[in-house]
Amino acid sequence: MRPVIFCLFSAVLIYTVTGKFCDESQCKRPSCVCDTQGSPEGLRVEDTPQFVMLTFDDAVNVVNFPDYEELLMNGRKNLRSNCPIQATFFVSHEYTDYSLVHELWRYNNDICVHSISHLPSTEYWKNANQTIWEEELGGMRKIISKFANIPESDIVGVRAPFLQTAGDVTFGVMKSLDFHYDSSMPTRQKANPPLWPYTMDYGYQQDCQITPCPTKNYKSFFIVPMVNYFRKLEIAPGHFLDIPCAMADACLPLPETEDETFQYLRENFERHYSTNRAPFPLFLHQAWFSNPERKKGYFKFVDWLLQKDDVFIVTIREALEFVRNPQPLDNYKQVCKSPKQSTCVSNQCTYSKTPLNGPRNMKCCGTCPANYPWLWNVEGN
């Protein structure tokens, strides 16, 4: 039996699920990667490229797309490679404009799965059985593929709604549906120095913040750990407490000014950059930009990163390619990709009757389906 260690931290009960010891003599890249808080393959820290992974969750539509366009399609490039920066999108179905999802994909951003329903009940996700998870994850991949005109083989990542999985039920489904990685599992105990992505050949190798966590092994399946951020809270004059959070927009108190936002992001980045250069995750929801000062601070931080010739803002998938085959900075060659030719003929679809409470609109590539796509009818037949 694996040891279970209980500890109380910031009024949140967390415990560690320790996987079997990862045998580096047997676990060989690129298919198997041991967990590490050091540098991969003996690379010196100063010789390790620093990857930054920008991700956004939930629906993509005309409300948030202008910010994505400004960030990713406005000429921002990594300094050393001169390649455009890219991000990863975990897409849920309701209110999504699939013609805009196609546009993000066309610009070589990664499109991933965040469920069909995104029901706001952690108990639903925690207790969902295999059939429900297959429909929520596999069905969402089919919806994205069909209505955003993206090959299913290009949709390889998952983030569980509200970061709530059903443990081995969820991970078994992800593996059986041939997803390549999950990015739903926060780690606080392995945040300083931060944990690198690893495969689950030897099981789950980090603290379990949101139960249940997986206990089985999943060959060649990656966990991209949600390394915690920390936000300084002044509890008394000159005395501060570090408040942890799994996503950058969840740390309280929220930064309110451009400079405060920039400093918050920079401090968390430096914890990666100055220790082992594990990929720095910048995970949030576009709604964080509703405060114009926060948006300016975020963009200022991104532009500051792009002044460094050892920093690369890439998709999660590209960061994992490096993890599978790590190379010194001077040997790393990022391959620039031009935008793909659009294959989306956009149509506005309107439905007066839906499985939901009220009518819905949906913009898709190609012919509108007869019915609003939803669970158990993902093609809208």
N, C-alpha and C positions, 0 to 999 in steps of 0.2 A: 504493500500500500504506500502511496506517495505521501510524504509529510504535508500536513496542513498547518500553517502558522497563522495565528490570529493576532492582529494588532489594531489599535484604535488611533486614527489620525484624522484631525479636523472633523471629528464627530461622524466619520464615515467608516464603517467596518469593512475592511478588505482582508483578503487572505491570499497566500501564495500557493498556486498549484505547480508543483515542481515536476517537470517531465523527466524522463529517463536521461541520464547523462549523455550528451551528444558526443559520440565518438568520432573525432576528426579524422582518424585513420580510415574510417568506413564511410563517413559522410563527405562526399566529394562534390565540389562544384562541377558543372552548373546545376545539377538536378537536386542536390542536397546541400544546405547551408546551415551550419551551426549558429546558434545565438551567440552574440558577442557584444560586450561593452568596450571592446578594444578597437584596434584597426584591423581591417580584413587582410588576410594573407600576409601578415607581417609588414604591411605598408607603414611607413612613417606618417605621422599625422600631417606634417607639412607637405607630403607628397600625395595626399589623398584629395581628390576632387570633393568639393562640398556641394551636394545636391540639395535643392530646395523644391518641395512638392506643394504646389498650390492646389487646393481642392475646394469645391463648392458642392453643397448638398441641395436636394429637392428639385422642384419644377424649374424648367427653363422656359421663359416667356418674355413678352415685350416689356415687362416691368424691370427685369434684371439683366436682360441681354445687353442693353447699352453699356452697362458697367463692364461686362465681359468683353465686349467689343473694344472698349477703350483700353482695357488692360492688355488684351492678347492680340489685337489686330491693328495696333497703332504704331508698329515699328520697333517695339522693344526687343532687344536681342542680347544674348549672352556675349560677354566681352571677348572671351578667348576664341570661341567657335564662330561667332557672328551668326548663330542660328536663332530664329525667333523663339521667345519663351512660350511655354505651353502649360496647360493645367489639366486637372482631372475632375470630371463631373459625375457625381453620384445622383442619378436622375430618378425621381418618382413620377408617377403617371399623371395624376389629376392636375389640371391647369397647364400642362406642358404643351408647348408649341414645337412639334417635331420637325418643322422646317428649320427652326433655329438650332435644334440639336444637330441636325445635318450640317448646318453651317459651322458649328463648333468642331464637329468631327472633320469637316473638310479642311479646316485649318490645323489639323493634326493634334487636336486636343483629344484626350482619352474620354470615352463615354462608358460609364459603368452603371451598375444596378443599385437602386435604393428602395426597391419594392414597388408593387402596383398601388396598394391601398394607403400605405404610410399611416395606418390607423394610430391615433394618439393614445394607445393603451399599451404600456409595457407588459402587462399581464397577457395580452393577446400574443405578443411576440415570444414571450418567455414560455408559454404553454402550447404554442402552435406545433402541430404534428408535422411529420415528413411531407404529407400531401399538401398542406397549406404552404410550407416553405418552398416546395417545388413550384407551386403555382405563383407565389409572390415573386420569386427570384427568376425562375426559368420563364415564367409568363411575361415578366417585365422585359427580359432580354428579347423575347419574340416581338413584343410591342414596339420596342425601340427599333429593332431591325426592320420590321415591316413598314412602320409609319415614318421613320426618319431615314429609311433607305441606307442602312448601315449593315455590313455583314455581321452575322452573329459571332463569327470567329474573332471580330474586333472588340467584343464586349466581354472582358475577362475579369473585372474586379467587382467586389461587393462591399457595401457598407450597410449594416443592419439599421433599420429605423430606430432612432433614439439610442443607438449602440446596444440594443437589447437582442441578444441571440437566445436560442434554446439549447446552447451548448453543443453537444455532439449531434443532435438532430440537425441543427443548422449547418454545421461544418460537414457533416456527411452529405447533405444535399448539395452544398457548394462543390464538393469534390466530385460527386457523381455527375453533376451537370457540367463538369469540365471548366469551372471557373478556376482562375490561376491564383488569386489572392483575395484575402479579406483585410479590410481596414476598419475594424469595429472595436478593437480591444485596447483599452487604455492601460498604460503602465505608469505608476508613480514611483515604485521602488527601483525601477531601472530607468530613471530620468536623468540621473547625474552620476556618472556619464550616461548618455542616452543609449538605448538599445537599438542595434541595427535590425533590419528585417531578417527573418530566418524562415526556414521551411519546417514543417511540423512532422518530419520523419521521426523525431524523437519526442513528439508531443508538445504541449503548450508550455512555454518556458518563462512566463512572467506572472506577476501578481494578478489576481482575479478581482477586478473592481466591480464588475457587474455580473452577478451570478445568473444562470449557471455558466461555467466555462468548460471548454472541451477537455476531455481526459484521454482521448484516443490519439493514435498517430495517423497522420495524413501525408502520405509520400509526395514530396515535391510541391506541396501546397504552401504558399507563403502567407505569413502574417506580417503585415506592415503595421508595426505597433503604433498606437496613438500616444506617443511620448508626451507626458503631461507638460503643459505650460505652467508658469507660476506668475502670479500677480501680487505685488507688494501692497499690503494693507497696513496702514499706520494705526496701531492699536493704542498707542500712547506717544506723547512727544518724543521723537527720536527712536521709537521702538516699532519694528515692522514684523508682520507675519506673512509668509509666502502662502498664498491661496492657490491650490492646484486646480486645474481643469483639463478636460480631454480635448476640447476644441478651443481655438483661440478666441472665439466670440462668447465663450461661457465663463471666462474669468471675471470675477467681481472684485472691486468695483470697476465698471466699464470705463475705459479711457474716454475722455470727453474732448480733448484738444488734439490738434495735429501732432504737436511735439510729444504729448503724453503717449499717444498711440505709437508713434515711431519708436520711442524709448522702450516701451513695453515689448514690442516685437523684436527690437534689436537685442535686448537683454536675453530673451529666450533663444534667439539665434546664436548668440555668443556662447551659450552653454554647449551647443553642438560644435561650433566652429573652433573653439579653443580647447576642446577635450579630445574627441575621437572622430569628429566629422561624420557621425551618423547622419543620414539624410534628415534635413530639418522639415517637419511637417507644418504647413500653414493651413489648417483645416478650419473652415467657417462657412457661414451662410451669408449670402449677399445682403440680407437685411441689416447686417452690421454696418453697411455703408449708408444707412438712412440718416445717420449723423454725418453731415458733410465734412466735419473736422476729422472724424475717424477715417473716412474714405481718403482724405488728403494724406493722413498719416500712413495709411496702408500703401498708397501709391508712392509716397516718398521713400518708404522702406524698400519696396521693390526696386525703385530706381537706384537707391543706395547699394543694394546687392549687386546690381548690374555694373557697378564700377569696379568690381573685384574679378580678376581674371582667373581665379580658382573656384568661382561659384557658377553653378549651372541651374537655372530654373527649368525644370523638366516635369513630364508626367510621371506618375508612380511607376508605370510600366517601364519607362526608360531608366529610372533609378534602379529598378530590380534587375534590368539587364546588366548594369554595372555590378550589382551585388553578386550575380551569377559568375561574372568574369571581371574581378577587380583589377585595375591597372593603375600604375603611377600617373600622376597628373600629366606629365610630359608625354606619356604614351596614349592618353585617352583622346580619342577623336570622335567628337560628336558629329553625327551625320545630319546635315540640314535637310529639311523636307519642304518642298514647295507645296502650296495649297493644292488640294485635289480639285479636279473639275467637278462642278456641281451636277448632280444627277437628280435633283429634287424639283419636281413640279408641284408647287404649293397649292393646297386647297383648304378652304375654310369649311369645317363640318359643324353642323348644328343639330342638337338632339333635344327634343322636348321631354322625352321620357328616358330615364337612365336608372341603373341600379342604385344610384345615389339619391340624396334628398334634393330633387330639383333638376332643371335642365343643365346641360353642359355644352360648351363649345370645344372644338379640338382642331388644330391646324396640323395637317399631315402632308407628307410627300406622296402624291399619287391620288388614287380614287378614294373617296370617303367610304368607310365601311357602313353597312346598313344600320348598325347599332353602335352605341358608345362602347368601346372596348373596356372590359373589366375582368375581374376574377372569373374564371371558368368560361370566359368567352373572349379571349385576348385578341382575336381577329375581328371581333364585332360582327359575327355572322348572324 
